[in-house]
Amino acid sequence: MRSVNLLVGRNNCGKTTVLEGIFLLSGMSNPQLPFNIHRFRDLNLASDEDFGVMFRNLDFSLPIQLQGEINGHERHLKITPDYAYYSPMGDDKMPINQPVPVSTAASIRMVEGINLDFETDKKEKYHGEFHIKEGKVTIAGKYVEGLTCTYLNPRIATLVNEKFMENLLVQKRLDTLLTVLKEIVPTIEDVRMGAQNKVYVDIGAERLIPINVMGDGMRKILNYLASINGITNGVLLIDEIENGLHYSSLSTTWKALFSACRENKVQVIATTHSYECVQAFSKSYEVFEPGGDDIRLFRIEKDGENHRAVTYDAEVLRAGLEKDFEVR
């Protein structure tokens, strides 16, 4: 992958799943991330059995196994159900030191959480757990995560992160942000923080306007750039990056992202369904860095249960678009 990466493909080909897998792998010491991912999809987990939607065909016997390389270091993560055994005569959980019964007739097996076991390239192994029923989270040992990763899906991408915005203001780095926003809304004169760390914009009216009443597109761009500034040397995952953005603002958005990523050494991995977004991605990069090779487009193809990714570098993508090839 490169500094800025775009995933495309048909519906249900697994684009969002790829982002979720990277998110889990980047924060493998946090057992709450699987729960958070469910919330991103508007799924409220009421019991530990609900974790079944994470597993292939809802089958808890098929563990989730993720492997990747981040900053030159390999990571391995395995997610499995945490079982408890109950007496068939009642709801009493069988003693933890009692051997697990071989016959299901001797006990009732229930899922009461998930286990997260992960390993670093130094062969260091860690274990974490998340239990909804017991309201218990077990954080892995002494492992300290050195990578910052932020995930923005369409539902939360419009919720501007006040902490990241405050960092921009304190560091006096609003000039670039204002330049971008003015290309979209020419009347914008300034961006400020108000009471309770709320974000306001100055459009020359008698009063400042809360950012929440501005359009979704403007809030998303603001959040994208503020997030990049807030996770220097980190990774930003954006699902459906074009969602809520007018096609005329796509080029401005991409050029701003290219610049912000380079300045903050942040890697962006995004998904899109939009052909206009892919075109803007390629053309904007050609203007930003003629002859450069720091972007990638990955088309995910699904054949039954198998998936593969077709890779386009900057030159191949540009040539394909010029010949009207369908790169999505």
Backbone torsions as a table, in degrees:
resi	resn	phi	psi	omega
1	MET	NA	161.8	179.8
2	ARG	-116.0	-165.9	-176.9
3	SER	-62.4	-44.9	179.0
4	VAL	-125.1	127.0	-173.2
5	ASN	-130.5	139.4	-177.9
6	LEU	-125.0	127.8	178.7
7	LEU	-103.5	130.4	178.0
8	VAL	-129.7	170.6	180.0
9	GLY	150.6	168.8	-179.2
10	ARG	-65.9	165.8	175.4
11	ASN	-57.9	141.9	176.3
12	ASN	65.2	26.1	177.3
13	CYS	-91.8	-10.0	175.4
14	GLY	110.1	14.8	-178.1
15	LYS	-61.2	-50.1	-179.6
16	THR	-65.0	-36.3	178.8
17	THR	-61.4	-36.7	177.5
18	VAL	-62.5	-45.1	178.7
19	LEU	-61.0	-43.6	-179.5
20	GLU	-64.0	-38.3	177.4
21	GLY	-63.5	-42.6	177.8
22	ILE	-64.2	-40.2	179.7
23	PHE	-62.0	-44.6	178.5
24	LEU	-63.5	-42.4	-177.3
25	LEU	-69.6	-32.3	-179.1
26	SER	-74.4	-22.2	179.4
27	GLY	-126.8	45.2	-170.4
28	MET	-65.0	-12.5	178.2
29	SER	-87.8	-2.4	-177.2
30	ASN	-106.2	101.7	-177.5
31	PRO	-65.8	-12.5	-178.5
32	GLN	-82.2	-12.7	-176.7
33	LEU	-59.7	-41.3	176.4
34	PRO	-58.9	-37.3	177.4
35	PHE	-65.2	-42.0	179.6
36	ASN	-63.2	-40.3	-179.8
37	ILE	-61.9	-38.6	176.5
38	HIS	-62.0	-40.2	179.7
39	ARG	-65.9	-35.8	177.0
40	PHE	-58.0	-32.9	-179.2
41	ARG	-92.0	13.3	-180.0
42	ASP	61.0	34.3	175.7
43	LEU	-107.0	118.6	178.3
44	ASN	-95.2	117.0	-178.7
45	LEU	-83.0	120.1	-179.7
46	ALA	-98.4	-24.3	-179.8
47	SER	-146.5	165.9	-178.9
48	ASP	-67.0	-25.0	177.2
49	GLU	-62.9	-25.0	-178.8
50	ASP	-67.2	-16.1	176.1
51	PHE	-64.8	-10.7	-179.2
52	GLY	-58.3	-26.4	-179.1
53	VAL	-67.2	-15.4	177.0
54	MET	-76.2	-27.1	-171.2
55	PHE	-92.6	150.2	-177.6
56	ARG	-59.1	126.5	180.0
57	ASN	56.0	28.8	179.8
58	LEU	59.6	24.0	-174.8
59	ASP	-100.7	108.4	-179.3
60	PHE	-65.6	-16.8	-178.5
61	SER	-77.6	-7.2	179.0
62	LEU	-104.9	97.9	-175.8
63	PRO	-65.2	154.0	174.4
64	ILE	-90.5	124.1	-178.8
65	GLN	-127.3	122.8	-179.1
66	LEU	-120.8	140.4	178.3
67	GLN	-142.4	137.3	179.2
68	GLY	-162.5	174.5	178.6
69	GLU	-124.7	123.3	-179.4
70	ILE	-126.1	123.1	-178.0
71	ASN	54.2	38.2	176.6
72	GLY	80.2	3.7	-178.7
73	HIS	-118.5	132.1	-179.2
74	GLU	-78.6	148.3	176.5
75	ARG	-134.4	145.2	177.2
76	HIS	-133.3	130.2	-179.9
77	LEU	-132.5	133.2	177.5
78	LYS	-127.1	127.7	179.8
79	ILE	-114.9	123.5	-178.8
80	THR	-132.9	158.9	176.5
81	PRO	-73.8	150.3	174.8
82	ASP	-104.2	114.6	-175.0
83	TYR	-94.4	148.6	170.2
84	ALA	-127.1	149.9	-177.2
85	TYR	-116.7	133.3	-178.0
86	TYR	-120.2	149.9	175.5
87	SER	-66.7	135.7	178.5
88	PRO	-67.2	-11.8	-178.7
89	MET	-87.3	-7.9	-177.4
90	GLY	-176.1	-166.4	-178.2
91	ASP	-96.0	7.8	-176.8
92	ASP	-72.0	126.5	176.4
93	LYS	-71.1	137.4	-178.8
94	MET	-71.2	146.9	-177.5
95	PRO	-52.9	139.6	-175.7
96	ILE	-64.5	-26.3	-178.3
97	ASN	-90.4	4.2	179.4
98	GLN	-86.3	136.6	180.0
99	PRO	-57.3	143.5	179.2
100	VAL	-66.5	126.4	-178.6
101	PRO	-62.5	141.6	178.8
102	VAL	-79.2	-39.4	-177.3
103	SER	-88.5	131.5	177.3
104	THR	-67.0	-18.4	177.7
105	ALA	-70.4	-21.7	-177.1
106	ALA	-85.6	-13.3	-178.4
107	SER	-161.2	167.5	175.0
108	ILE	-113.1	122.7	-178.3
109	ARG	-97.0	128.8	-179.7
110	MET	-132.1	147.0	175.9
111	VAL	-80.6	126.4	-178.9
112	GLU	-129.2	35.9	178.2
113	GLY	141.2	-175.4	176.4
114	ILE	-130.3	149.7	176.1
115	ASN	-104.9	139.6	173.4
116	LEU	-121.3	110.9	178.9
117	ASP	-112.5	124.8	-177.9
118	PHE	-135.6	159.2	-173.9
119	GLU	-140.4	139.3	177.6
120	THR	-93.3	173.5	179.1
121	ASP	-70.5	-8.7	175.1
122	LYS	-91.5	11.2	179.9
123	LYS	65.4	21.4	175.0
124	GLU	-82.4	129.8	-175.9
125	LYS	-112.3	139.8	-178.3
126	TYR	-135.8	159.3	-176.6
127	HIS	-138.9	135.9	176.4
128	GLY	-137.1	160.8	-179.4
129	GLU	-141.7	152.2	173.8
130	PHE	-136.8	124.1	-178.9
131	HIS	-125.2	118.6	178.4
132	ILE	-74.6	-47.3	-176.0
133	LYS	-59.3	-44.6	-177.9
134	GLU	-88.7	-6.5	-178.4
135	GLY	59.7	39.6	-173.7
136	LYS	-120.0	135.6	174.1
137	VAL	-125.1	125.1	177.4
138	THR	-108.7	116.3	-179.0
139	ILE	-88.3	140.9	-177.3
140	ALA	-66.2	123.4	169.9
141	GLY	10.9	-129.1	-174.6
142	LYS	-99.0	10.3	-177.7
143	TYR	-67.8	132.2	178.1
144	VAL	-118.5	118.3	-178.7
145	GLU	-73.1	128.5	-178.6
146	GLY	-100.9	-1.3	-177.4
147	LEU	-110.1	137.1	175.2
148	THR	-103.4	125.9	-179.7
149	CYS	-134.3	129.9	178.4
150	THR	-118.5	136.8	-178.8
151	TYR	-115.0	123.9	176.8
152	LEU	-118.6	115.1	173.6
153	ASN	-103.1	170.4	-174.2
154	PRO	-55.4	-32.1	-175.6
155	ARG	-72.6	-36.1	-175.3
156	ILE	-104.5	-5.8	-176.8
157	ALA	-66.1	-21.8	179.8
158	THR	-88.2	-4.4	179.7
159	LEU	-89.7	97.1	-174.8
160	VAL	-63.6	128.8	179.7
161	ASN	-75.5	107.0	-175.5
162	GLU	-62.3	-33.0	-179.8
163	LYS	-65.4	-44.2	179.1
164	PHE	-65.5	-38.3	178.5
165	MET	-64.9	-40.7	179.3
166	GLU	-61.4	-38.9	177.9
167	ASN	-60.7	-41.5	178.7
168	LEU	-61.2	-42.5	-178.9
169	LEU	-67.1	-45.7	-178.2
170	VAL	-63.7	-37.4	-178.0
171	GLN	-84.4	1.9	179.9
172	LYS	54.4	48.8	-177.5
173	ARG	-118.0	34.0	-177.3
174	LEU	-86.2	-15.4	-173.8
175	ASP	-57.4	-48.8	-179.5
176	THR	-62.8	-43.3	-179.9
177	LEU	-60.4	-44.6	-179.7
178	LEU	-64.6	-38.2	178.7
179	THR	-59.7	-43.2	179.8
180	VAL	-66.4	-47.0	-177.3
181	LEU	-64.9	-34.7	-179.8
182	LYS	-67.5	-27.6	176.5
183	GLU	-67.9	-25.1	-179.5
184	ILE	-94.5	-44.7	177.7
185	VAL	-126.5	93.7	-174.2
186	PRO	-57.9	-22.8	-176.4
187	THR	-78.9	-8.3	-178.4
188	ILE	-69.9	128.6	179.4
189	GLU	-108.9	-29.0	-175.5
190	ASP	-163.5	161.5	173.4
191	VAL	-125.6	131.8	-175.9
192	ARG	-137.6	161.1	174.0
193	MET	-100.4	133.3	179.8
194	GLY	-112.2	-155.3	-179.5
195	ALA	-59.9	144.2	178.7
196	GLN	56.6	32.4	177.3
197	ASN	59.2	29.1	176.4
198	LYS	-81.5	146.4	-177.7
199	VAL	-93.7	131.8	179.5
200	TYR	-126.5	154.9	174.9
201	VAL	-121.7	148.1	178.2
202	ASP	-104.9	113.9	179.5
203	ILE	-112.5	21.4	178.0
204	GLY	85.1	6.3	178.6
205	ALA	-82.4	178.8	-179.1
206	GLU	-66.9	-27.4	-178.6
207	ARG	-130.6	158.0	174.0
208	LEU	-69.4	150.1	-178.1
209	ILE	-107.2	128.1	176.3
210	PRO	-60.5	137.0	-179.2
211	ILE	-59.5	-26.1	-177.1
212	ASN	-67.0	-18.3	179.2
213	VAL	-95.4	-1.6	176.1
214	MET	-81.0	170.6	-177.7
215	GLY	-66.0	155.9	179.9
216	ASP	-59.4	-38.4	-177.6
217	GLY	-61.0	-44.6	-179.4
218	MET	-65.4	-42.3	-180.0
219	ARG	-65.1	-36.7	179.7
220	LYS	-66.1	-47.0	179.1
221	ILE	-60.3	-43.2	177.9
222	LEU	-58.8	-43.2	-178.8
223	ASN	-69.8	-39.5	178.0
224	TYR	-57.8	-50.7	-175.5
225	LEU	-70.2	-39.0	178.0
226	ALA	-65.4	-37.6	180.0
227	SER	-65.6	-43.3	178.8
228	ILE	-60.1	-43.4	179.0
229	ASN	-65.3	-30.2	-176.5
230	GLY	-84.6	-8.5	-177.6
231	ILE	-127.5	46.0	179.6
232	THR	-46.3	133.4	-176.8
233	ASN	67.5	18.3	-178.9
234	GLY	-111.0	-162.1	-177.6
235	VAL	-128.8	132.9	176.3
236	LEU	-114.6	122.7	178.0
237	LEU	-104.9	126.7	-178.0
238	ILE	-127.7	116.3	178.0
239	ASP	-91.9	129.6	-178.8
240	GLU	54.7	62.4	-172.9
241	ILE	-59.8	-29.3	-177.1
242	GLU	-83.1	-9.9	-174.9
243	ASN	-58.3	122.2	178.8
244	GLY	86.1	-2.0	179.7
245	LEU	-102.0	131.8	174.6
246	HIS	-70.0	144.0	-175.4
247	TYR	-57.2	-28.6	-178.2
248	SER	-69.9	-17.3	-179.0
249	SER	-99.0	-1.1	-175.5
250	LEU	-66.2	-43.1	-179.8
251	SER	-62.6	-43.1	177.9
252	THR	-60.7	-42.6	-179.7
253	THR	-62.6	-48.1	-177.9
254	TRP	-64.0	-43.6	-179.8
255	LYS	-62.1	-37.6	178.4
256	ALA	-67.2	-39.2	179.2
257	LEU	-67.1	-42.3	178.6
258	PHE	-58.1	-46.0	-178.0
259	SER	-65.9	-45.9	-178.2
260	ALA	-65.4	-38.4	179.4
261	CYS	-64.6	-41.8	180.0
262	ARG	-66.6	-42.7	-177.2
263	GLU	-66.0	-36.8	-175.1
264	ASN	-104.0	2.0	-179.3
265	LYS	54.7	48.6	180.0
266	VAL	-109.8	140.8	175.4
267	GLN	-100.1	131.1	177.3
268	VAL	-110.5	134.1	173.8
269	ILE	-127.2	116.7	-174.0
270	ALA	-129.0	161.5	174.6
271	THR	-119.6	157.0	175.5
272	THR	-155.7	156.3	171.2
273	HIS	-109.4	-6.7	-168.0
274	SER	-93.4	126.9	176.3
275	TYR	-67.7	-37.6	177.5
276	GLU	-61.1	-36.0	179.3
277	CYS	-67.0	-39.7	178.1
278	VAL	-65.2	-43.0	178.2
279	GLN	-60.6	-46.1	-180.0
280	ALA	-64.3	-37.6	177.7
281	PHE	-56.9	-48.4	-177.7
282	SER	-71.7	-49.2	-176.1
283	LYS	-67.0	-37.7	-179.6
284	SER	-66.8	-37.8	179.3
285	TYR	-69.2	-35.8	178.7
286	GLU	-61.7	-36.2	176.9
287	VAL	-74.6	-40.0	-176.9
288	PHE	-67.0	-43.3	-177.7
289	GLU	-145.2	81.2	-179.0
290	PRO	-54.8	128.2	179.6
291	GLY	77.5	4.0	-179.1
292	GLY	-75.5	170.5	-177.4
293	ASP	-144.2	43.6	-176.1
294	ASP	-111.2	23.8	172.7
295	ILE	-129.4	158.2	175.1
296	ARG	-144.3	143.4	170.1
297	LEU	-116.0	131.9	179.4
298	PHE	-118.7	118.8	175.2
299	ARG	-96.5	116.0	-178.2
300	ILE	-88.2	123.8	180.0
301	GLU	-114.0	139.3	-178.5
302	LYS	-117.5	127.3	177.0
303	ASP	-127.6	94.7	-175.3
304	GLY	67.5	-120.1	178.9
305	GLU	-94.2	-0.9	-176.8
306	ASN	-102.1	146.2	178.6
307	HIS	-128.7	149.1	172.7
308	ARG	-146.4	156.4	-179.3
309	ALA	-116.1	124.9	175.0
310	VAL	-95.0	125.5	-172.7
311	THR	-100.4	133.8	175.3
312	TYR	-120.3	121.5	172.0
313	ASP	-83.0	180.0	-173.9
314	ALA	-59.7	-42.1	-176.8
315	GLU	-70.0	-45.3	-179.3
316	VAL	-65.5	-40.0	178.8
317	LEU	-62.7	-45.3	179.7
318	ARG	-60.7	-44.5	-179.6
319	ALA	-65.1	-39.9	179.6
320	GLY	-64.2	-40.7	179.1
321	LEU	-68.2	-37.7	179.5
322	GLU	-64.1	-28.9	179.3
323	LYS	-97.8	11.9	178.2
324	ASP	59.7	32.5	173.7
325	PHE	-71.4	146.3	175.9
326	GLU	-83.0	101.8	-176.2
327	VAL	-92.6	-6.0	-179.9
328	ARG	-81.0	NA	NA
